[in-house]
Amino acid sequence: MFSPEGPTLRELAVQALSSVERGYDLLAPKFDHTPFRTPDAVLDAVGAVLDLTGPYDDGLDLCCGTGAGLDVLARVCRRSVTGVDFSAGMLTVARERLPDAGPRARLVRADARSLPFASGFDLVVSFGAFGHFLPAELPGLFGGVHAALRPGGLFAFPVLAPPRPRSTAFWMLLGFDAVMRVRNAVWRPPFVMYYRALRFGQVRRELERAGFRVELYALPGFGHRADGSPRARMIAARRPAPADPDGRGGRARRRRVRPRPAG
Protein backbone atom coordinates (compact mmCIF):
# COMPACT_ATOMS: atom_id res chain seq x y z
CA MET A 1 0.00 0.00 0.00
CA PHE A 2 2.68 2.50 1.02
CA SER A 3 5.22 1.47 -1.60
CA PRO A 4 6.81 4.22 -3.70
CA GLU A 5 4.24 3.52 -6.45
CA GLY A 6 1.21 3.49 -4.16
CA PRO A 7 -0.67 6.29 -2.37
CA THR A 8 0.68 7.84 0.81
CA LEU A 9 -1.26 7.85 4.05
CA ARG A 10 -2.05 11.52 3.50
CA GLU A 11 -3.37 10.85 0.01
CA LEU A 12 -5.63 8.10 1.33
CA ALA A 13 -6.92 10.41 4.05
CA VAL A 14 -7.74 13.12 1.51
CA GLN A 15 -9.53 10.55 -0.64
CA ALA A 16 -11.54 9.24 2.32
CA LEU A 17 -12.76 12.77 3.12
CA SER A 18 -13.89 13.40 -0.47
CA SER A 19 -16.99 12.28 -2.32
CA VAL A 20 -16.88 8.86 -3.94
CA GLU A 21 -16.36 10.37 -7.39
CA ARG A 22 -13.73 12.91 -6.34
CA GLY A 23 -12.00 10.36 -4.13
CA TYR A 24 -11.49 7.97 -7.00
CA ASP A 25 -10.41 10.78 -9.31
CA LEU A 26 -7.63 11.50 -6.80
CA LEU A 27 -6.68 7.85 -6.25
CA ALA A 28 -6.81 6.81 -9.91
CA PRO A 29 -3.14 7.35 -10.88
CA LYS A 30 -2.01 5.00 -8.08
CA PHE A 31 -5.06 2.74 -7.80
CA ASP A 32 -3.44 -0.25 -9.49
CA HIS A 33 -0.76 -0.25 -6.79
CA THR A 34 -3.27 -0.69 -3.96
CA PRO A 35 -5.05 -3.81 -2.59
CA PHE A 36 -8.32 -2.30 -3.81
CA ARG A 37 -7.66 -3.41 -7.40
CA THR A 38 -9.28 -6.74 -8.18
CA PRO A 39 -6.54 -9.42 -8.00
CA ASP A 40 -5.58 -11.15 -11.23
CA ALA A 41 -6.47 -14.51 -9.64
CA VAL A 42 -10.11 -13.40 -9.33
CA LEU A 43 -10.19 -12.02 -12.88
CA ASP A 44 -8.68 -15.22 -14.28
CA ALA A 45 -11.08 -17.44 -12.34
CA VAL A 46 -14.14 -15.58 -13.60
CA GLY A 47 -12.73 -15.52 -17.12
CA ALA A 48 -12.27 -19.30 -17.05
CA VAL A 49 -15.95 -19.84 -16.24
CA LEU A 50 -17.06 -17.32 -18.87
CA ASP A 51 -14.90 -19.12 -21.44
CA LEU A 52 -17.12 -22.16 -20.91
CA THR A 53 -20.46 -20.35 -20.78
CA GLY A 54 -19.89 -18.26 -23.91
CA PRO A 55 -19.29 -17.22 -26.57
CA TYR A 56 -20.54 -13.66 -26.19
CA ASP A 57 -20.66 -10.85 -28.72
CA ASP A 58 -20.78 -7.55 -26.78
CA GLY A 59 -19.63 -7.13 -23.18
CA LEU A 60 -19.89 -4.39 -20.55
CA ASP A 61 -17.66 -3.92 -17.49
CA LEU A 62 -19.86 -2.20 -14.89
CA CYS A 63 -17.88 0.20 -12.67
CA CYS A 64 -14.77 -0.64 -14.65
CA GLY A 65 -12.40 1.58 -12.65
CA THR A 66 -8.95 1.47 -14.19
CA GLY A 67 -10.03 -1.31 -16.55
CA ALA A 68 -8.76 -4.51 -14.95
CA GLY A 69 -11.86 -6.37 -16.16
CA LEU A 70 -11.58 -5.17 -19.76
CA ASP A 71 -9.03 -7.86 -20.56
CA VAL A 72 -11.48 -10.52 -19.33
CA LEU A 73 -14.17 -9.17 -21.63
CA ALA A 74 -11.77 -8.92 -24.56
CA ARG A 75 -11.00 -12.61 -24.10
CA VAL A 76 -14.60 -13.84 -24.09
CA CYS A 77 -16.40 -11.29 -26.30
CA ARG A 78 -16.15 -11.54 -30.07
CA ARG A 79 -17.38 -8.13 -31.15
CA SER A 80 -17.09 -5.24 -28.67
CA VAL A 81 -15.99 -4.36 -25.15
CA THR A 82 -17.32 -1.39 -23.15
CA GLY A 83 -16.24 -0.06 -19.76
CA VAL A 84 -18.46 2.29 -17.76
CA ASP A 85 -17.52 4.29 -14.67
CA PHE A 86 -18.44 7.68 -13.22
CA SER A 87 -14.92 8.67 -12.21
CA ALA A 88 -13.20 10.59 -14.99
CA GLY A 89 -9.85 9.96 -13.32
CA MET A 90 -10.32 6.19 -13.32
CA LEU A 91 -11.40 6.25 -16.97
CA THR A 92 -8.29 8.24 -17.88
CA VAL A 93 -6.14 5.43 -16.51
CA ALA A 94 -8.39 2.78 -18.07
CA ARG A 95 -7.92 4.41 -21.47
CA GLU A 96 -4.26 3.42 -21.32
CA ARG A 97 -5.38 -0.25 -21.22
CA LEU A 98 -7.55 -0.04 -24.30
CA PRO A 99 -4.83 -1.18 -26.73
CA ASP A 100 -4.75 -4.49 -24.81
CA ALA A 101 -8.51 -4.89 -25.30
CA GLY A 102 -8.23 -4.06 -28.99
CA PRO A 103 -9.82 -1.44 -31.25
CA ARG A 104 -13.32 -2.76 -30.46
CA ALA A 105 -13.12 -1.34 -26.92
CA ARG A 106 -14.64 1.92 -25.69
CA LEU A 107 -15.16 3.74 -22.40
CA VAL A 108 -18.28 5.58 -21.24
CA ARG A 109 -18.60 7.92 -18.29
CA ALA A 110 -21.94 7.22 -16.57
CA ASP A 111 -23.51 6.37 -13.22
CA ALA A 112 -24.12 2.64 -12.81
CA ARG A 113 -27.50 3.47 -11.27
CA SER A 114 -28.60 5.19 -14.50
CA LEU A 115 -27.07 3.20 -17.34
CA PRO A 116 -27.49 4.80 -20.79
CA PHE A 117 -27.90 1.45 -22.56
CA ALA A 118 -30.86 -0.62 -23.73
CA SER A 119 -30.53 -4.25 -24.84
CA GLY A 120 -26.98 -3.62 -26.03
CA PHE A 121 -24.97 -6.43 -24.41
CA ASP A 122 -24.77 -10.20 -24.13
CA LEU A 123 -22.57 -10.06 -21.03
CA VAL A 124 -22.19 -7.65 -18.12
CA VAL A 125 -19.48 -8.18 -15.51
CA SER A 126 -18.55 -6.28 -12.38
CA PHE A 127 -15.61 -6.68 -10.02
CA GLY A 128 -15.53 -5.36 -6.47
CA ALA A 129 -18.02 -2.52 -6.92
CA PHE A 130 -21.02 -3.50 -4.82
CA GLY A 131 -19.78 -2.00 -1.57
CA HIS A 132 -20.51 1.37 -3.16
CA PHE A 133 -24.26 0.72 -3.35
CA LEU A 134 -26.66 0.87 -0.46
CA PRO A 135 -29.26 -1.92 -0.17
CA ALA A 136 -32.06 0.45 -1.21
CA GLU A 137 -30.24 1.11 -4.50
CA LEU A 138 -30.11 -2.53 -5.60
CA PRO A 139 -33.49 -2.63 -7.36
CA GLY A 140 -32.56 0.30 -9.60
CA LEU A 141 -29.03 -1.00 -10.17
CA PHE A 142 -30.10 -4.52 -11.13
CA GLY A 143 -33.05 -3.22 -13.14
CA GLY A 144 -30.66 -1.10 -15.20
CA VAL A 145 -28.37 -4.07 -15.85
CA HIS A 146 -31.38 -6.18 -16.85
CA ALA A 147 -32.42 -3.49 -19.33
CA ALA A 148 -28.87 -3.22 -20.73
CA LEU A 149 -28.75 -6.95 -21.50
CA ARG A 150 -30.26 -8.58 -24.53
CA PRO A 151 -32.65 -11.46 -23.86
CA GLY A 152 -30.53 -14.45 -22.88
CA GLY A 153 -27.68 -12.20 -21.69
CA LEU A 154 -25.65 -12.85 -18.55
CA PHE A 155 -24.74 -10.65 -15.57
CA ALA A 156 -21.71 -12.18 -13.84
CA PHE A 157 -19.69 -11.15 -10.81
CA PRO A 158 -17.57 -12.91 -8.17
CA VAL A 159 -18.49 -13.11 -4.49
CA LEU A 160 -16.29 -14.25 -1.62
CA ALA A 161 -17.69 -16.24 1.28
CA PRO A 162 -18.06 -13.97 4.33
CA PRO A 163 -15.46 -14.46 7.07
CA ARG A 164 -16.48 -16.37 10.17
CA PRO A 165 -17.56 -14.22 13.15
CA ARG A 166 -14.64 -15.51 15.19
CA SER A 167 -12.05 -14.61 12.57
CA THR A 168 -9.80 -11.55 12.55
CA ALA A 169 -11.03 -10.64 9.05
CA PHE A 170 -14.63 -10.45 10.28
CA TRP A 171 -13.76 -7.93 12.98
CA MET A 172 -11.55 -5.93 10.65
CA LEU A 173 -14.37 -5.54 8.14
CA LEU A 174 -16.84 -4.78 10.89
CA GLY A 175 -14.49 -2.10 12.22
CA PHE A 176 -14.01 -0.60 8.76
CA ASP A 177 -17.76 -0.34 8.24
CA ALA A 178 -18.20 1.24 11.66
CA VAL A 179 -15.55 3.86 10.87
CA MET A 180 -17.26 4.65 7.55
CA ARG A 181 -20.63 5.08 9.26
CA VAL A 182 -19.14 7.50 11.79
CA ARG A 183 -17.32 9.35 8.99
CA ASN A 184 -20.54 9.75 7.00
CA ALA A 185 -22.45 10.89 10.07
CA VAL A 186 -20.06 13.76 10.76
CA TRP A 187 -18.65 14.64 7.32
CA ARG A 188 -20.22 15.60 4.02
CA PRO A 189 -20.30 14.55 1.28
CA PRO A 190 -20.60 10.86 2.25
CA PHE A 191 -18.17 8.27 0.97
CA VAL A 192 -20.17 5.11 0.35
CA MET A 193 -18.06 2.01 0.83
CA TYR A 194 -19.31 -0.75 3.10
CA TYR A 195 -17.89 -4.26 3.04
CA ARG A 196 -20.75 -5.81 4.99
CA ALA A 197 -23.74 -3.83 3.69
CA LEU A 198 -24.89 -6.39 1.14
CA ARG A 199 -25.79 -9.94 2.11
CA PHE A 200 -25.75 -12.72 -0.46
CA GLY A 201 -29.37 -13.71 0.23
CA GLN A 202 -30.51 -10.14 -0.33
CA VAL A 203 -28.50 -9.81 -3.55
CA ARG A 204 -30.03 -13.00 -4.88
CA ARG A 205 -33.57 -11.93 -4.01
CA GLU A 206 -33.10 -8.54 -5.67
CA LEU A 207 -31.68 -10.15 -8.80
CA GLU A 208 -34.67 -12.45 -9.04
CA ARG A 209 -37.07 -9.55 -8.45
CA ALA A 210 -35.38 -7.70 -11.31
CA GLY A 211 -36.23 -10.62 -13.59
CA PHE A 212 -33.01 -12.66 -13.56
CA ARG A 213 -32.55 -16.39 -13.22
CA VAL A 214 -29.64 -16.92 -10.82
CA GLU A 215 -27.05 -19.69 -10.78
CA LEU A 216 -23.83 -20.07 -8.79
CA TYR A 217 -20.51 -21.38 -10.09
CA ALA A 218 -17.74 -22.37 -7.72
CA LEU A 219 -14.32 -20.82 -8.34
CA PRO A 220 -12.26 -23.87 -7.31
CA GLY A 221 -8.90 -22.12 -7.34
CA PHE A 222 -9.79 -20.41 -4.04
CA GLY A 223 -10.39 -23.65 -2.15
CA HIS A 224 -13.10 -24.55 0.32
CA ARG A 225 -14.06 -23.63 3.84
CA ALA A 226 -14.12 -26.11 6.71
CA ASP A 227 -17.76 -26.98 5.97
CA GLY A 228 -16.89 -27.86 2.37
CA SER A 229 -18.49 -24.78 0.79
CA PRO A 230 -16.46 -22.81 -1.80
CA ARG A 231 -14.51 -19.80 -0.61
CA ALA A 232 -15.46 -17.97 -3.79
CA ARG A 233 -18.28 -18.25 -6.32
CA MET A 234 -19.37 -16.51 -9.46
CA ILE A 235 -22.97 -15.32 -9.50
CA ALA A 236 -24.46 -15.84 -12.95
CA ALA A 237 -27.73 -13.94 -13.34
CA ARG A 238 -29.35 -14.50 -16.72
CA ARG A 239 -32.02 -12.40 -18.40
CA PRO A 240 -34.42 -15.04 -19.71
CA ALA A 241 -34.80 -15.38 -23.44
CA PRO A 242 -37.97 -16.35 -25.29
CA ALA A 243 -38.07 -20.12 -25.60
CA ASP A 244 -37.00 -21.59 -28.91
CA PRO A 245 -38.97 -24.48 -30.49
CA ASP A 246 -37.26 -27.09 -28.31
CA GLY A 247 -37.88 -25.00 -25.18
CA ARG A 248 -34.29 -24.29 -24.22
CA GLY A 249 -34.06 -20.52 -24.76
CA GLY A 250 -32.60 -18.47 -27.57
CA ARG A 251 -28.90 -18.70 -26.68
CA ALA A 252 -28.80 -22.29 -25.49
CA ARG A 253 -27.95 -23.76 -28.89
CA ARG A 254 -24.90 -21.50 -29.27
CA ARG A 255 -23.28 -22.41 -26.02
CA ARG A 256 -20.51 -24.88 -25.44
CA VAL A 257 -20.60 -27.44 -22.63
CA ARG A 258 -21.31 -25.52 -19.43
CA PRO A 259 -19.68 -26.10 -16.05
CA ARG A 260 -22.02 -27.45 -13.40
CA PRO A 261 -23.45 -24.76 -11.14
CA ALA A 262 -22.33 -24.91 -7.54
CA GLY A 263 -24.82 -25.37 -4.75
N, C-alpha and C positions, 0 to 999 in steps of 0.2 A: 504493500500500500504506500509506504513512505520511501520507496526507491527513488532514485534521481528522475526516473521517467514518470512516476506517479504524482498525484496531488499531495500537497503539504497539508498538515493539520489545519493551518489557517485557511487554506483554500476550501477544505471540506467544511469548515465552520461557516464560511461565507455562503457556500452552496446550501447548507442546511437551513440558513436563515433567509433564503430566497424563496420565490415561488417555485413550483415544480418545473415550469418551463424555463425560467431564468436560471434556476440551479443547474439544469442539464446543459444549458447553453455554456455556462461557465466551466462545467466539468468535462465537456465534450473532448477537448484536445488531449486529455489524459485519461479518458474513460477506459480505454482498452488496457491500461496498466493498473486497473483496480480489480478487486474480487467481484465487483458488480457486473462485469461482463460475463455473459453466459459462457461457461467452459466449453472447450472444443469437444470434450467427451460427451456432453449433453447434446450438442449439435449433431455429432456423428451418430449417436444412438437414435435420435429422432429421424435423421436422414436415412438410416438403414431400414427403419420400418416403412417410411414413405416410399423407398425404392420398391418395396414389395407390394404396396397398396396402389401404386400408380399404374400407368403413367398419367401425368397431369399436363395440361396445356399452359394455363396462366395462373401464376401464384402471387400471393400478397403476403408480405411480412408485416404484421400489425405491431405498431410501436417498435419499429426496426432499430431505433437507436443509431449506433455507429455502423450497423449493417452486418453484424456477425451472422445473422440468419440468411442473408442474401445468397451466400454460397450454397446453402442447403437447397434453397429454391432453384438456383441455377442448375443444380444436379438433377432434380426430379421433374422440372417443368420444361416442356419442349418448345414453348413459344415465347412467353414473356415473364418477367420478374418485376414486381413493384414493391417498394418499401414505403411505408407511411409512418410519419412521426410528427409531433407538433413542436419539437425543438429544432430551430434552425441551425443551432450549433452542432447538434448530433448529425443532422443531415449533411452538413458541410463535410464532416469527417467521413460519413458513409459514402459520399460522392467519390472519395478517393478509392473505394473498393469496387466501384462499378466496372472497371475494366476486367476484374476477375469474374464478374457475373455475366459479362458479355454485352454486346450492343443492344440486346433486347431488354435491358434493365432500365428502370426509371425510378425516381424518388418523388414523393408527393408530401407536401406539408399539410397536415390536417389533424384534427382531433379524432381520436379513435372512437369517441362517443357520438360523433356525427360524420360518419364516413361518406365521402362523396362518390360512392360507387353503387351500381345496381346490376346484379347478375353478371359481373365481369370476371369472375375467377372460379377456377376449379379447386383451388387449394388456398387456404389461409392458415398461416402459422403464427405463433407468438411465443416469445421466449422471455420469461422473467418479468413480465409487465403487470401482472394482475394485482400486485401490492399497491399499485397506484389508483385502484378503483375501489370505491366504497361499495358495500353490499347493495345499497339502493340503486347503484348505477349499473348493475349487471343486466337487468332486463333490456335497457337501452343499448348497452354494449353488444350483447349477444344478438339482439334483434338486428343491429346494424351489420354484423358479420353475416347473419343469415341472409339478409337482403343483398349483400355483396357477392354471395356465392351463387353460382348457377345450380339448378336442380341436380342433385347427385354429388355436389361438391363437398369437400371435407374441411373442417376446422380442426387443426391439430396443435396440441401444445403439451409439453412435459409437466408432470407434477411429481414432487418428491414426497415420500411418506413423512408425516409430521414426526418430530422427535418425541420420544417418550417423556412423560412428565418428570421422571426422575433424572433425566439426562441434563448435562451442562448446557447443551444446545437449546433445549426447551426454555431454560431460564434466561439464557442470553437473548433469545428472540422475544420472550415476554418482556424483558427489561427494555429492549429497543423500542417495542411498541408503546410501552409506558412513557418513555422519554418523548416519543413523537406526539403522544396525546397531550402531554404537558406543554410541549413546544407550541402546538397548535392552539392550545387554550390561552396562551399568553402572548403569542406573536402572530402577526398578520403580514403577508398572506400565508395561508397554511401550506405545509409541504406534505402531500399525501403519500405516505409510504408505510404500509403496515404489513408485517410478515405473517401475522396470524389473523388478519381480518376476514379472510375468505376460507370457508371450510369446504372440503371436497363434496360432501353431501349437498350443500347449498349450491355449489357450482353446477353439479349434475342436474339438480332440479330446475335451475334457471335455464340451462341449455335445453332441457326437454320442453320447458314452457315456451321457449323461443321457437320450437318446432324442429329441433334436432333429434336424431337418433344417436345415442351415445354408446360407444364401446371403449374398452380399456385394453391397451397393449403393454405388456411388461417390457421394461428395458433391462434385459438380463445382465448387461455389463456392470450394473451397479449393485448386484448381489441381492440378498434377501435378509429380512429381519429375522429375529429369533423365532417368530411365529410362522415363518415360511412365506410371508407376503413379500412382494417385490419392494425394494427401496425406492424405485422410481418407475413410473408408468407414463405412457403417452395417452392422453385423452383424445379420442377420435370422434368428433361430433359431425354427423353427416346430415346435410339438408336432403330430405327424401326426394327422389326423382319419380316421375310418373312411371307406373309399371309398364314394362314392355310385354309383348305377347306371352312370354313364358313366365311372367310375374316376378322377375328378378330385379327390375329397376334399370333405368336407362344406361348407367355406366357399368353395370356388372359384367357385360360381355367383353368389355375392353380390358378388364383387369387381370393381371397375372395372379398366380396362386398367392393367397393372402395368409399372413401369419395368423395363428389362432389368438383371439382376444384373451387377455388375462382376466381372471375373476376378481 
